Amino acid sequence: QVHLVESGGGLVQPGGSLRLSCAASGTIFSFIAMSWYRQAPGKQRELVANIFSSDATNYADSVKGRFTISRDNAKNAVYLQMNSLNSEDTAVYYCSARDVRLVTYWGQGTQVTVSS
C-alpha cells in the first residue's frame, strides 16, 4: 500500500506564495507521473500540474507562469511552488501519483486559502 501525505498548505494573502510538498511511503513501484489537483468549494476537482518520469511537465492554463511542479525521485516526493496567489487559487490541493502498473494513488489533501 502506498500513502501520499501533503503538507505546506495554509492561509496566505493575495500575491503571496506557498510551497506544497507531497511525500510517498510504503511499497512503491516507480512512479511514471506525479500530479497536483485541486478542488474548490462547489466545483469539480481539476488538474493543476503534472510531472512525468521524463521530467516533462504540463500545467493548467490558469496557473501557467505562476506555479512550478518539481519532483525528487530519490525521496518519492513532488512539490508545487505557488506564486502570485489569488482568491481563485483557494481550494483543497491533492497530490496524486501513478505507478508503472498504472495504479493511481491520492493524498488526503491540504487546504490553501488565499485571503486578505
C-alpha positions in Angstrom: 0.0 0.0 0.0 1.2 3.5 -0.9 0.5 6.5 1.2 0.8 10.1 0.0 1.0 12.9 2.5 0.7 16.5 1.6 2.0 19.4 3.6 2.5 23.2 3.2 -1.0 24.5 2.9 -2.3 27.4 4.8 -3.6 30.9 4.7 -1.8 33.4 2.5 -2.6 36.9 1.3 -3.2 37.7 -2.3 0.0 38.0 -4.2 1.8 35.7 -1.7 3.5 32.3 -2.2 3.3 28.8 -0.8 5.2 25.6 -1.4 3.3 22.4 -1.2 5.1 19.1 -0.6 3.9 15.5 -1.0 5.9 12.5 0.2 5.1 8.9 -0.7 5.7 6.0 1.6 5.0 2.3 1.5 5.6 -0.3 -1.2 6.4 1.9 -4.1 6.8 0.9 -7.7 8.3 3.6 -9.9 6.0 6.5 -10.4 5.6 7.4 -14.0 3.7 10.6 -13.2 3.1 12.7 -10.2 0.4 15.4 -10.1 -1.3 18.1 -8.2 -5.1 18.5 -8.4 -7.3 21.0 -6.6 -11.0 21.2 -5.7 -12.6 24.5 -4.8 -16.0 24.5 -2.9 -18.8 23.6 -5.2 -16.5 22.8 -8.1 -15.1 19.6 -9.6 -11.6 18.5 -8.9 -9.3 19.9 -11.6 -5.7 19.1 -12.7 -3.2 21.8 -11.7 0.1 20.3 -12.9 1.8 17.0 -14.0 5.4 15.9 -13.9 6.4 12.7 -15.7 9.3 10.4 -15.3 10.9 12.1 -18.2 10.7 15.4 -16.2 8.3 16.8 -18.8 5.6 19.0 -17.2 2.3 20.4 -18.1 0.1 23.0 -16.3 -3.5 24.2 -16.3 -3.8 27.4 -18.2 -4.9 29.2 -15.0 -1.6 28.6 -13.2 0.9 28.8 -16.1 3.7 31.2 -15.2 2.8 31.2 -11.5 3.1 27.6 -10.4 6.1 25.3 -10.7 5.9 21.5 -10.2 9.1 19.5 -9.4 10.0 16.1 -8.0 12.7 14.3 -6.1 12.8 10.8 -7.3 15.1 9.6 -4.5 12.6 10.8 -2.0 9.5 9.8 -4.0 8.3 13.4 -3.4 6.7 16.0 -5.5 6.4 19.8 -4.8 4.3 22.7 -6.0 5.7 26.2 -5.8 2.8 28.6 -6.0 3.5 32.3 -6.6 1.3 35.3 -7.2 -1.6 33.6 -5.5 -5.1 35.0 -5.8 -8.5 34.1 -4.4 -9.3 31.8 -7.3 -6.5 29.5 -6.1 -8.3 28.8 -2.9 -9.0 25.1 -2.8 -8.0 21.8 -1.3 -4.9 20.6 -3.1 -4.4 16.9 -3.7 -1.3 15.0 -4.6 -1.6 12.1 -7.0 0.9 9.5 -8.2 0.6 6.8 -10.9 3.0 3.9 -10.9 4.2 1.7 -13.7 1.3 -0.7 -13.1 -1.0 2.3 -13.8 -2.3 2.3 -10.3 -3.2 5.8 -9.1 -2.8 6.9 -5.5 -4.2 10.0 -3.8 -3.3 12.0 -0.8 -5.8 13.4 1.8 -5.4 16.9 0.6 -4.2 20.2 2.1 -6.2 23.4 2.3 -4.9 26.5 0.6 -6.8 29.7 1.4 -5.9 33.0 -0.3 -7.5 35.9 1.5 -6.6 39.3 3.0 
